[in-house]
Amino acid sequence: MGQDQTKQQIEKGLHLYQSNQTEKALRVWMRVLEKSADPAGRFRVLSCLITAHAEMGRYKDMLKFAVVQIDTARELEDPDFLTESYLNLARSNEKLCEFQKTISYCKTCLNMQGTTVSVQLNGQVSLSMGNAFLGLSIFQKALECFEKALRYAHNNDDKMLECRVCCSLGNFYTQIKDYEKALFFPCKAAELVNDYGKGWSLKYRAMSQYHMAVAYRKLGRLADAMDCCEESMKIALQHGDRPLQALCLLCFADIHRSRRDVQTAFPRYDSSMSIMTEIGNRLGLIQVLLGVTKCWMIQKELDKALESIEKAQELAEGLGNKLGLLKLHCLCERIYRTKEQQRELRDHVVKFHECVEEMELYCGMCGESIGEKNNQLQALPCSHFFHLKCLQTNGTRGCPNCRRLSVKPGYV
């Protein structure tokens, strides 16, 4: 298969894929991969296969094609191709919740400066790295990466990237419980879709609606949450987007649990868990198990709640997800307080505070915890964040957290 024929077949696959004929598109692209003698064409078709498998939630296949693409890029001896292939390798590992590997591959991309593509891709690299740091609950570095990605998006007038970063920022602020910002950013993403997204994939609309649903639920606006989640789920079903289907099912279950309708929530959690397991989203599985635990607690089935916590703890420790561990220790504290088991209670109180310290989840001005309840937060240019009211009351001549770090013994 020559260069022109390769190009025609790639375009044919793209047309099929955009018409929701995914399996036919994959067959066309796989034939190109087997028969094409054009390395640049093979590189392009691998990019198509990586994107398609990412959207279907076939993350192990995505990783397999990303590894093949690295070899193809080396064969081409082109630094632009190599940068792009390392980004795809980083994304594949991000989807499989291998966050340390993601960060390592992202750093490799950023070190390959000077190539034409690296300048265009740096925003996407920063976004992927931010998502990985967020998965590890390293909040300051996550925010730093998201803000870099946003600057790249603005500088390059890249509205698609801006939309994706806004959704990640929504997720970031949901986790540290500033629910006003958790809603603001996906609403901004939805505005970008409405204003610029006529030719975009519907996944951008679905993504923004899902993150809005999560924020609305946290704010107690359950009807709005349900409307947004239904719209997101409709698009996810139309496009066979399994990862988003799993997240929507989780959100539906959380909405029903917020209404204390446990019997409706349980089957939604089960369906979400099934897809999360199938695609390998271990971070999502922790969220599902947290929801299931809270349902058992509503029903006062404390031993069943502890069984769910044990499964979630194993996952959180394996991933290095510190926020998940903090939430689990908090739930254990409540359970053992109810069961009047003082030794276990003290153990989880100690571990809870260790997690807070490790993640620096406290305001450097008032010393009170961040992420315990809904609070308006404000980040300084160094990406340390504080209660907004503390900054307004006290003002700042630089970051108190950075000043404190600079005088730690041995910190030179």
C-alpha positions in Angstrom: 0.0 0.0 0.0 1.6 3.3 -1.2 1.5 6.7 0.4 -1.6 8.0 -1.5 -3.6 4.8 -0.9 -2.6 5.0 2.8 -3.9 8.5 3.0 -7.2 7.6 1.3 -7.8 4.7 3.6 -7.0 6.8 6.8 -9.6 9.4 5.5 -12.1 6.6 4.8 -11.7 5.3 8.4 -12.1 8.8 9.8 -15.4 9.3 7.9 -16.7 5.9 9.2 -15.6 6.8 12.7 -17.3 10.2 12.6 -20.5 8.5 11.4 -20.4 6.2 14.5 -19.4 3.2 12.5 -16.5 2.6 14.9 -15.9 -1.1 14.3 -15.8 -0.6 10.5 -13.3 2.3 11.0 -11.1 0.1 13.2 -11.0 -2.6 10.5 -10.0 -0.1 7.8 -7.2 1.3 10.0 -5.9 -2.1 11.0 -5.6 -3.0 7.3 -3.6 0.1 6.7 -1.3 -0.8 9.7 -0.7 -4.3 8.3 -0.2 -3.3 4.6 1.2 0.2 4.4 4.8 0.7 3.5 4.7 4.4 4.5 6.0 5.0 8.0 4.5 8.5 8.3 1.1 7.0 7.2 1.5 4.2 9.8 2.2 6.8 12.5 -1.0 8.8 11.5 -3.1 5.7 11.6 -1.7 4.7 15.0 -2.8 8.1 16.3 -6.4 7.4 15.0 -6.3 3.9 16.7 -5.1 5.4 20.0 -7.8 8.1 20.0 -10.6 5.6 19.1 -9.5 3.1 21.8 -9.3 5.9 24.4 -12.9 7.0 23.7 -14.1 3.4 23.8 -12.3 2.8 27.1 -10.1 0.1 25.7 -7.1 1.5 27.6 -4.8 -1.5 27.4 -5.2 -1.6 23.6 -4.6 2.2 23.6 -1.3 1.6 25.4 -0.3 -1.2 23.1 -0.7 1.1 20.0 1.1 3.9 21.8 4.1 1.6 22.3 4.1 0.6 18.6 3.9 4.3 17.7 7.0 5.1 19.8 8.9 2.5 17.7 7.5 4.0 14.4 8.6 7.5 15.6 12.1 6.3 16.2 12.1 4.7 12.8 11.1 8.1 11.3 13.9 9.9 13.3 11.7 12.9 13.6 11.6 14.7 17.0 8.0 16.0 16.3 6.7 12.5 15.9 8.6 11.3 19.0 7.1 14.1 21.1 3.6 13.2 20.0 4.1 9.5 20.6 5.4 10.2 24.2 2.3 12.3 24.9 0.1 9.3 23.7 2.1 7.0 26.0 1.5 9.5 28.9 -2.2 9.6 28.2 -2.5 5.9 28.0 -0.9 5.5 31.4 -3.1 8.3 32.8 -6.2 6.4 31.7 -4.9 3.2 33.3 -4.2 5.3 36.5 -0.5 4.7 36.3 0.1 8.3 37.4 3.9 8.1 38.2 4.5 6.8 34.7 2.3 9.5 33.2 4.3 12.2 35.0 7.6 10.6 33.8 6.5 10.5 30.1 5.1 14.1 30.3 8.5 15.3 31.6 10.2 13.5 28.7 7.8 15.5 26.3 8.6 18.8 28.0 12.4 18.1 27.8 12.1 17.7 24.0 11.9 21.5 23.5 12.5 23.2 20.3 10.5 21.0 18.0 7.5 22.5 16.1 5.0 20.1 17.6 6.3 20.4 21.2 5.2 24.0 21.3 1.7 23.0 20.1 1.5 20.0 22.4 2.9 21.5 25.6 -0.6 22.5 26.8 -1.9 19.0 26.4 1.2 17.6 28.1 0.6 20.0 31.1 -3.1 18.9 31.2 -2.2 15.2 31.3 0.4 15.9 34.0 -2.1 17.9 36.0 -4.6 15.0 35.9 -1.9 12.6 37.1 -0.9 14.9 40.0 -4.6 15.2 40.9 -4.9 11.4 40.9 -2.0 11.3 43.4 -3.7 14.1 45.4 -0.7 16.4 45.0 -2.9 19.5 44.7 -0.4 22.3 44.4 1.4 20.7 41.5 -1.9 19.7 39.8 -3.1 23.3 39.9 0.2 24.6 38.6 0.0 22.2 35.6 -3.7 23.1 34.9 -2.8 26.9 35.0 0.1 26.3 32.6 -2.2 24.3 30.3 -4.7 27.2 30.4 -2.0 29.7 29.5 -1.0 27.6 26.5 -4.7 27.3 25.4 -5.1 31.1 25.6 -1.8 31.9 23.9 -2.6 29.4 21.0 -6.3 30.3 20.9 -7.0 26.6 21.4 -10.6 26.5 22.6 -10.8 22.7 22.6 -7.8 22.5 25.0 -9.4 25.3 27.1 -12.6 23.3 27.3 -10.8 20.2 28.5 -8.7 22.2 31.1 -11.9 23.8 32.5 -13.4 20.3 33.0 -10.3 19.2 34.9 -10.3 22.4 37.0 -14.0 21.6 37.8 -12.8 18.1 39.0 -10.0 19.7 41.0 -12.2 22.1 42.9 -14.8 19.4 43.5 -12.1 17.4 45.3 -11.1 20.3 47.6 -14.7 21.3 48.1 -14.9 24.8 46.6 -18.2 24.0 44.9 -18.7 27.4 43.4 -15.6 27.1 41.3 -16.4 23.4 40.7 -19.5 24.6 38.9 -18.0 27.7 37.3 -15.3 25.9 35.3 -17.5 23.2 33.6 -20.1 26.0 32.9 -17.3 27.9 31.2 -16.5 24.7 29.3 -20.2 24.4 28.2 -20.1 28.1 27.0 -17.0 27.3 24.9 -18.8 24.3 23.3 -21.8 26.5 22.6 -19.7 29.4 21.1 -17.0 27.5 19.2 -18.0 23.8 19.2 -20.1 23.5 16.1 -17.6 21.3 14.4 -16.3 19.6 17.6 -17.0 16.0 18.7 -20.1 15.9 21.0 -17.9 14.4 23.7 -16.9 17.9 24.7 -20.5 18.8 25.4 -21.1 15.5 27.2 -17.9 16.1 29.3 -18.9 19.6 30.4 -22.5 18.4 31.2 -21.1 15.5 33.4 -18.9 17.9 35.4 -21.7 20.3 35.9 -23.9 17.5 37.1 -21.3 16.5 39.7 -21.0 20.2 41.0 -24.8 20.6 41.1 -25.2 17.5 43.2 -22.5 18.7 45.6 -24.4 22.0 45.9 -27.7 20.1 46.6 -29.3 21.1 43.3 -30.3 17.6 42.5 -32.9 18.3 39.8 -30.2 20.3 37.8 -27.7 17.5 38.5 -30.1 14.9 37.1 -30.8 17.0 33.9 -27.1 17.5 33.1 -26.3 13.9 33.8 -29.1 12.6 31.6 -27.9 14.8 28.7 -24.3 13.6 29.2 -25.5 9.9 29.4 -27.5 10.3 26.2 -24.5 11.4 24.2 -22.3 8.7 25.8 -24.7 6.0 24.8 -25.0 7.4 21.2 -21.2 7.3 20.8 -20.4 4.1 22.7 -18.4 6.1 25.2 -18.0 3.5 27.9 -15.8 5.6 30.3 -18.3 8.4 30.3 -21.2 6.0 30.7 -19.5 4.6 33.9 -19.1 8.1 35.3 -22.7 9.1 34.6 -24.0 5.9 36.2 -21.8 6.8 39.3 -23.3 10.3 39.3 -26.9 9.0 39.0 -26.2 6.6 41.9 -24.8 9.6 44.0 -27.9 11.7 43.2 -30.2 8.9 44.4 -28.1 8.4 47.5 -28.3 12.2 48.2 -32.1 11.7 48.0 -31.6 8.7 50.5 -33.1 6.4 47.8 -30.6 3.7 48.5 -32.5 0.9 46.7 -32.3 2.9 43.4 -28.7 3.9 44.0 -27.3 0.4 44.5 -28.0 -1.0 41.0 -26.5 2.2 39.5 -23.3 1.7 41.5 -23.2 -2.0 40.4 -23.5 -1.0 36.7 -20.8 1.7 37.1 -18.5 -0.7 38.9 -18.9 -3.3 36.2 -17.8 -0.8 33.5 -15.0 0.7 35.6 -13.6 -2.8 36.2 -13.9 -3.6 32.5 -12.0 -0.5 31.4 -9.5 -0.4 34.2 -10.5 2.9 35.9 -9.3 2.1 39.4 -9.7 5.8 40.5 -13.4 5.5 39.4 -13.8 2.3 41.4 -12.6 4.0 44.6 -15.4 6.6 44.0 -18.0 3.9 43.5 -16.9 2.0 46.6 -17.1 5.2 48.6 -20.7 5.7 47.5 -21.6 2.1 48.2 -20.0 2.5 51.7 -22.2 5.5 52.4 -25.3 3.6 51.3 -24.5 0.8 53.7 -24.0 3.4 56.5 -27.5 4.9 55.7 -28.9 1.4 56.1 -26.8 1.0 59.3 -25.1 -2.1 57.8 -21.8 -1.1 59.3 -19.9 -4.5 58.7 -20.9 -4.3 55.0 -19.7 -0.7 54.9 -16.3 -1.8 56.3 -16.0 -4.6 53.6 -16.4 -1.9 50.9 -13.9 0.3 52.7 -11.4 -2.5 52.7 -11.6 -3.0 48.9 -11.4 0.8 48.3 -8.4 1.1 50.7 -6.5 -1.5 48.8 -7.1 0.4 45.5 -6.2 3.8 47.0 -3.0 2.5 48.4 -2.1 0.8 45.1 -2.7 4.1 43.2 -1.2 6.4 45.8 -4.5 8.3 45.9 -4.1 10.1 49.3 -7.5 11.9 49.2 -9.3 8.6 48.7 -7.4 7.3 51.8 -8.3 10.4 53.8 -12.0 9.9 53.0 -11.9 6.2 53.9 -10.2 7.1 57.3 -13.0 9.6 57.9 -15.7 7.0 57.2 -14.0 4.5 59.4 -13.8 7.1 62.2 -17.6 7.5 62.0 -18.2 3.8 61.9 -16.0 2.9 64.9 -17.4 5.8 66.8 -20.9 4.3 66.3 -19.6 0.8 67.2 -17.8 2.3 70.3 -14.5 0.6 69.3 -12.1 3.2 70.8 -8.7 1.7 69.7 -9.8 1.5 66.0 -11.4 4.9 66.3 -8.1 6.5 67.5 -6.1 4.7 64.9 -8.2 6.2 62.0 -8.2 9.7 63.6 -4.4 9.6 63.6 -4.2 8.4 60.0 -6.8 11.0 58.9 -4.6 13.9 60.3 -1.5 12.4 58.8 -3.2 12.5 55.4 -4.2 16.1 55.9 -0.6 17.0 56.8 0.8 15.1 53.8 -1.5 16.8 51.3 -1.2 20.2 53.0 -5.0 20.4 53.1 -5.1 23.3 55.6 -5.1 27.0 55.2 -1.7 28.5 55.8 -3.3 31.6 57.4 -6.0 30.3 59.8 -4.7 26.7 60.2 -8.2 25.3 59.6 -8.6 22.3 57.2 -9.4 22.7 53.5 -11.7 20.1 51.9 -13.7 19.3 55.0 -16.7 21.4 53.9 -17.7 23.7 51.1 -15.5 26.8 51.2 -14.5 29.5 48.8 -10.8 29.2 48.1 -8.2 31.4 46.3 -4.9 30.3 44.8 -1.8 32.6 44.8 0.6 32.6 41.8 2.6 29.8 43.4 -0.5 27.6 43.3 -0.8 27.3 47.1 -4.5 27.9 48.0 -6.1 29.5 51.0 -9.6 30.4 52.3 -10.7 33.4 50.3 -12.0 35.1 53.5 -8.5 34.7 55.1 -6.8 36.4 52.1 -9.4 39.2 52.1 -9.1 39.7 55.9 -5.3 39.4 56.3 -4.0 40.2 52.8 -0.6 38.8 51.9 2.9 40.0 51.1 3.8 36.7 49.4 2.8 33.2 50.2 3.0 32.1 53.9 3.3 28.5 52.9 6.3 29.2 50.6 7.9 31.3 53.4 7.4 28.4 55.9 8.9 25.9 53.5 12.0 28.0 52.9 13.0 27.9 56.6 12.5 24.2 57.1 15.8 22.6 58.4 17.7 21.2 55.5 15.5 22.8 52.8 18.3 24.4 50.7 
